Amino acid sequence: MKQLTDLATPFASIAETNQLVGDDLTWLKDLRLQALNQFNENGLPAKKQEDWKYTSLWALSQQEFNHNAEINTLTATQCDQSALLNDSYRVVIVDGIFSEQYSQLSELQNGLTISPLSYGLKHIQSYLGQQLDIEKEGLNALNTLLMNDGVVITVDTNISVSKPIEILVVNTGNTDNLATHLRHVIVLSENSKATVIEHYVGLTEASSLTNVVSEVVLAESAELNHYKLQQESSNATHIATLATKQAAHSQWKTNSISLGAKLARNDVHTQLLGEHAHVVMDGLYLPINDQHVDFHTRIDHIVPNTTSEELFKGVIDDNAHGVFNGKVIVHKDAQKTDSNQQNHNLLLSRRCEIDSKPELEIYADDVKCAHGSTVGQMNEDHLFFLRARGLDEVSARSLLTYAFAVEVLERIPANDIRQALSAVIEKRLPQGGN
C-alpha cells in the first residue's frame, strides 16, 4: 500500500468501521471496494501532480477530522436566513445529515422526485459513479468510499419543474473538525427542465471538511440551470467535483460562486456526447485574507456540432491566492465545434496571487475555438473619473470592483436568482484598497 502522505485522519479505517448508507447493496459495496483500493494506492494528490501543482493538501492531510456529528441546535429562523431563496423546493442537510424537519418537499409536482441519498439509491444504480473517474487524481475515490448522505433529484420526460430546487447544506459548527462526504445525483429525462441551486453555508468559524460530488445526467433535449454558492467558514476546507454527461440537444448552464473556505477546490467537467449539446460554464471567485480557491474545469467536445461558452472571473485581495485551470478538448470526430473560454482576474493587493492557465486541445480541423486570460489591477483612470464626480475612494473602488464581477451574474437568466446572488456579492466584495 502506497500513500503520498501520512494521514492524520484514517479515512480508510473509518470506511471499514462506520455504518454507511447502502451497506446492504452489493453493487455499491463493489464500487466502494474499488474506491478503497484506489485511495489506499494513491492517497491524497500532491503538488508534483500537474492538476494539483498550485494547490497543496498537506494541511488537510495533517488535520484530524471527526465523522460523527453532535446533535445540532439549528433553528428554523437560522435555516430560513441561510437559504438563498424563499420560494423554492428546499432540501436541507445539517452537519452532513438530511433534515426532514427543515426541508420543504411537500406537494412536489408530478414527475419530480427529490429524496435523500439513502432513499434514492435504488433508483440511481445506473448513474452513480458513472459521470466521473474515481481513478483520477483527487478526492473522488474518498467521496465514493465515505459518501453517507446527499440528494437525489429525478425529473421525468416532458416535465418542466415550476420552482427552483435549493440544496441547502449547513454546517452549524456544533461539531469540531466535522468531515462530511456528500453525493448528489441529478437526472433529467428527455425534454425536461429544472433549476437546481447548491448552497453551502457555515454558521460559525469552525474548522471543517466538505467533500462533495455532484453527478448530473441530461437526456436528449433536457435543460438544467445549475448554480452553486459556497459560503462556508473561513477555516473550512471545501473539495468538490461537479460532473455532467449531456445527450443531444441538451443544455447545461452552470454558475459557481466561491466566497468561503480557507481552501476551496472545485472541479467542473462536462462531456458533450450528443450533437447540438450546449454548455455555459461560468464562475466567480473572491478570495480575501489568506484564502486559497482553485477552479479546474474541463469541457469535452466528443461529437460534431456541439457548443460551449465559459467565463470565469476572479477578484483577489489581501494575501489570497486564486487558481484557474480550464481545459477544452475537441476530440477527433468533433467537427463544427464552437467553443469560447475566458478567464479574467482583478488583483486588489500587491500581496495576492493568481495562476491562470486556460488550455485548448484540438484534434479536429473544422472548428471555431478561442480562449483568453487577463490579469490586471484596478484602472486608476476610471477611479479618478469617479472621484472627480463626487464619490469617495472607498465607494469608487467598490463600484469598479462590482462592475468587473457583475458580468458573470448578468449571464444568469432567472431574475430572482440573479438578484439574490448579486445581493450576496455586493456584501462580500472587497473595497480594493492597498
C-alpha positions, -999 to +999 in steps of 0.1 A: +000+000+000+015+034-011+003+067+002+017+101-008+014+114+027+007+101+062-028+110+070-038+122+105-074+111+098-076+073+090-102+077+062-099+040+051-104+027+086-134+050+091-149+035+059-145+000+073-158+007+108-187+032+102-221+022+091-225+039+057-256+044+035-262+015+011-241-011+030-267-037+021-263-032-017-239-055-034-233-032-064-224-003-040-201-024-019-182-033-051-180+003-060-167+013-025-141-015-027-128-002-060-126+033-044-109+019-013-082+002-034-076+034-054-074+055-022-051+031-005-029+030-036-027+068-042-038+086-011-043+124-015-029+141-045+004+160-042+017+192-058+040+172-080+009+161-099+000+185-127-036+192-117-025+200-082+007+219-088-008+252-074-028+237-045-014+218-016-034+194+005-007+190+031-026+209+058-057+187+051-036+155+054-023+167+089-057+176+103-078+152+124-114+151+113-145+139+132-170+119+112-197+117+139-218+149+142-231+160+176-268+169+179-272+202+162-291+233+175-302+248+142-334+268+144-360+273+117-351+310+117-314+302+111-324+279+083-346+305+066-320+332+069-293+309+054-314+300+024-308+319-008-345+318-019-378+319-001-399+303-028-383+270-038-383+234-031-357+231-004-336+201+007-317+208+039-286+189+051-274+198+086-239+188+097-239+161+070-274+147+078-306+151+058-331+171+078-367+163+070-378+188+096-364+218+078-367+206+042-396+219+022-406+190+000-444+188+004-466+189-027-439+181-052-453+184-087-460+153-107-429+139-125-404+154-099-387+132-073-365+146-046-351+124-019-321+119+004-294+096-009-304+067+014-340+067-002-329+073-037-301+048-041-324+021-056-332+044-085-297+055-094-276+024-097-270+030-134-259+066-128-240+067-095-203+068-102-208+069-140-202+106-146-167+106-131-135+087-129-126+076-093-091+067-106-085+104-114-062+122-090-083+140-064-109+131-038-135+113-059-124+079-046-126+092-010-161+106-016-172+072-031-157+054-002-173+075+025-204+091+010-232+089+036-258+114+025-268+138-003-297+144-026-312+125-055-333+145-080-350+130-109-373+147-135-395+127-158-398+131-195-415+163-207-417+178-172-407+214-166-401+220-128-420+251-118-398+262-089-361+261-082-347+233-061-323+246-034-300+221-018-290+239+014-260+224+032-255+239+067-225+234+090-236+246+124-202+245+140-215+223+168-190+195+160-154+204+159-135+194+127-165+178+112-160+160+079-190+154+056-189+134+024-220+142+002-231+127-031-258+144-052-272+128-083-294+149-107-311+131-136-332+149-162-351+128-187-359+137-223-372+172-229-374+181-192-363+213-175-352+222-140-332+247-119-310+235-091-290+255-065-263+240-043-257+263-014-231+256+013-232+277+045-211+278+077-228+294+107-196+298+127-158+299+121-154+263+129-129+241+111-145+215+088-142+194+056-169+193+030-161+167+003-189+167-022-195+151-056-224+161-078-233+139-108-256+153-135-272+133-163-290+152-191-310+132-216-319+144-251-333+180-251-331+183-213-323+217-198-307+223-165-298+257-149-274+249-121-259+273-096-235+268-067-229+293-039-202+284-014-202+305+018-186+283+044-163+291+073-130+308+067-115+278+084-132+253+063-119+230+035-142+226+006-134+200-021-160+195-048-164+177-081-193+185-105-195+161-134-221+160-162-229+140-193-250+156-220-270+139-247-281+155-280-297+190-279-293+192-241-284+225-224-265+229-192-260+264-177-239+263-146-225+291-124-202+285-094-195+313-069-168+307-043-167+330-013-159+309+018-134+283+030-097+286+037-091+261+009-117+256-018-111+233-048-138+229-075-135+205-104-162+211-130-165+188-160-189+181-188-189+156-217-209+167-247-219+133-261-247+142-285-249+166-314-261+201-307-255+198-270-246+231-254-229+242-221-225+276-205-199+271-177-194+303-156-178+311-123-168+338-099-142+336-070-135+363-045-108+352-020-096+375+007-072+374+037-052+341+032-079+321+013-070+298-015-095+290-042-089+267-071-112+261-101-103+233-125-127+230-155-129+206-184-152+205-214-150+175-237-165+180-272-168+144-283-192+145-313-197+171-341-219+202-338-215+210-301-210+244-285-196+257-253-192+291-235-170+296-205-164+327-184-147+327-151-137+359-132-117+364-101-114+393-076-084+386-054-074+407-023-050+407+007-028+376+008-053+354-011-044+330-039-066+322-069-062+294-094-080+288-127-071+259-149-096+255-177-093+228-204-114+225-236-108+193-256-121+189-291-119+152-299-110+138-333-145+134-347-159+166-331-161+187-363-181+220-363-173+226-326-178+262-315-161+270-281-151+301-263-133+302-229-123+333-210-107+339-176-103+375-163-088+384-129-086+417-109-059+420-083-066+444-054-035+439-034+002+438-041+004+406-020-023+385-037-016+359-064-034+343-094-023+314-115-044+313-147-040+285-172-066+283-200-060+254-224-072+242-258-066+208-272-080+204-307-079+172-327-104+182-354-098+206-383-132+222-388-138+241-356-142+276-342-124+279-309-110+308-288-096+313-253-080+340-233-068+352-200-062+386-184-047+397-151-048+433-140-052+459-113-078+485-108-078+511-136-066+544-120-082+565-148-116+550-140-110+556-103-101+592-110-132+597-131-155+585-103-136+605-077-139+636-098-177+632-098-180+632-061-176+596-050-152+589-021-123+565-027-139+535-009-172+539-028-154+543-061-133+512-056-163+492-045-183+503-076-155+494-100-149+461-084-186+452-086-187+464-123-159+439-130-176+410-113-212+416-124-207+403-159-208+367-146-240+374-127-257+391-157-255+358-176-279+342-151-313+340-169-335+338-137-342+373-123-349+362-087-317+341-086-296+368-102-308+394-077-303+371-047-267+363-058-260+399-066-270+409-031-246+383-016-218+396-039-223+432-030-219+425+007-188+405+001-168+425-025-136+439-011-131+477-014-099+475-035-075+491-010-037+485-010 
